[in-house]
Each structure stands twice: as C-alpha cells, then as structure tokens.
C-alpha cells in the first residue's frame, strides 16, 4: 500500500490524537497516585487503545467477506494502518509504561512484535513496488509464473532444435557426388566439405551439451537454484562464448535464448519479491489475532478482579 496524499487526514488525525493523549498524560503521571491502568484516565487510554486495535483487526473480516458493502477497501487499509499505529502508544500510556504481571508482560511483548512487523510491512508495501516496477519490466501475474516458465522452456527447446537442424543442414542437402568427393578428398584442400561437416557436428554437439546440461535444467527449475545461468555475469559470458563458436546466421538464435534466460531471472526475482512483500503477514496476522484474544482476557481479568 502506497502511503500518499490520501493518508494525510489519517496522519494529521493520528498525530493530533497522540499529542492530546501525551499532553493529558504528563500531569496525570505527576499526580500523587501516579499512572495506573485501573484509574479513570488509565481506563480511558486502555479503552481507546483497545478500540483502535479492534477496528484495525476488522480489516481481516473485511477482506474475508469482500461482498460486504461496509466502506471501501482502501479506506479500511488506511484505518488499519493508522489506528493500529496509534493503539501501541495508547496502550503504553494505559499501563504507565509498565508491563505488570506475567499475562500483561506476554501481552506487551506480543504487541511489540505485532507493532514492529506492521511497521516493517508498511515500509515494504510503500517502497518495494517502486523498485519492483523499475527492476522487473517483464512483470507477470504471480499466479501465472509457473505457466510462463514452462512456455519459456518450450520456446528454448524449439529454438535449440532449429539451431541443431541448421548446423546439420549441409549434410542433409549434400549430393552423392559431394559425399564421394568429400570422402576421397586429400590433404591438398585447406577446408574440405567433410571438414565443414565435422566442424558443424562438433558445434552442434557443444551447443546440445550447453542446452541439455545448463539451459533446460535452469528453465525447468522453480527459482534460481545453483545454476550458472542464474547469475547475469556468468550467463553473459556463456552466451558470448556461443556467439563466437556458432555461425553468424545463428547469432539471433543465441540472442533469443539469452533473452529467455533474462526473463526467467526476472520471474525468479518477482517470486522472491512477492514472498517478501507478503511473507511478513505470516507473522503479523496470527500474532494480531492472538493479541486481540489475550487483550480480551486481560480486560476481563482487570475489570473483574
């Protein structure tokens, strides 16, 4: 989620609310009794902070039931971000910056992890998409990555097969007379027809070795793995070697194969970035629900006992 001008009202409102809360807390903390979670002011802090947590937690229900016509999804995201941010300092003010007993300590450390993971996720969602677009011009829908990777492998195999045929083309078009001349050619010729055929066969063998041992396994693997073609510098060197070996008419084929490898690297990078952008939720979401549950238990115990 990009934090842009549409967040200005939320930012100003959150900043003003926390400023008022801090201004009230100073004389409250200096009062004879000191800050206490069970005092009237402490309960107000706790209630407002808990309300912010609940509203932020409702985002999960809003995503689970998108057909509910209760506000726009972007508005819920902004509310989740800023109310979730405000909840943490309000809860700290509620407890007077003391963690209290065992349950309260567990609750506060859990809150710290949830708060930190939320800040981390918000920063990722804000900064990563910009570099994501610049670094991945061949961006693909995430769910289609494996299918596109399969298509790249098929295209590479087709291009390689065409190169093999081109290298063996002279042999298939040779006449009987040419074969006889090539077979009986002496050493007086600098380059005989047979020599050319043998050289082409050697080139075809080298290219086939590269395709079968490097290119096809790399394209068939989900992720970069430990393949040489996953490293741009080494890949450029390998393809440049191919260009020097093969005839000029096959250089465009080598260029196409190199472009296919570049697209595969971008697919792998897109997968890594996607997992990074969403992986933090595996920590943030479960711990957020655990926080809400423990917060409810804490409130019941505090009010009852």
Helices and strands as residue ranges (DSSP letters): G 5-7, H 8-30, H 40-64, H 73-94, H 102-135, G 142-144, H 145-167, H 169-173, H 176-184, H 193-210, I 211-215, H 216-220, G 228-230, H 232-245, G 248-250, H 251-279, H 281-304
